[in-house]
């Protein structure tokens, strides 16, 4: 399966495992809730996503703590 890099995970946001994301894709289906992102850590499903300044804040399935979110910092987002 061929994937395309659509962004990069930034720092964690808050205490509940949310992360900031810089998205470079203009295809909304790649960032919609339910979309699967392929990170270095493996595939994750987008639970929720909302705009925040020039970035996005995403909640991902299986990432429920600040520590888990911090572990994703700097990883590329492929879809």
N, C-alpha and C positions, 0 to 999 in steps of 0.2 A: 504494500500500500504506500502510495506517495503522499506525503504531507507537505504543507507549506507553512513557513513561519509567519504567524500573524501578530506576534507581539512578544513582550517580555514581562515577567513578573518583577514587580518592584518590592518595596518593603511591606511589612505587615501593617494592618490598620485595625486598631482596637484590640480587644481581648478575645474575640470569638472566632478567630481564624480567618478573617477576611484579609485579602491582599490587594495592593494596588497593581494595576496592569496598564502598560502602554500598549494600545492596540494599533496596528498598522494596516489592518484590513478594513475595507468598506463594505464587506458582505455581512449583513446582520445575522444570518443564520450561523455564522461561525462563533458568535458571541452570545447568542440567545440562551436562556435557561434550557438545560437539557443537552447542549452541545458538549461534545467530548474533546478535551484538549489533551495533547500528548506532550508531557513535560519530561525532563531528564529522569524524574522520579517515577514516571509511568503515567498511564492515562488517568484523567480525572474528569468528572462531569460538573459542568457549571450549574450550581444550585440557584444562584441569583447574581445579577450584575446591574450596576447603576453608574451613571456618569459622575465624575468628581474632578472638578477643575479641568485640566487637559488630559486627565487619565480616567480610568474606570476603577471601581471597587468591586471585586468579585468574591463571592462565597462559593467554595468548592466542596463537593462531597468528600468526606473523609478528612477534611482539614477543619478541625473544630477548636483548636487552641492557638494562641499567639505563637507558641514554640513551633508548632507544625507549620504555620504560615511563614515564620522566619526561615525555616529550612528550605523553602521554595525560592527565596530571594535570588534574583539574577537568572533564573531559568528561562529559556526560550519557550514560547507557546506555539505549538504546531497544531494545525487542524487539517 
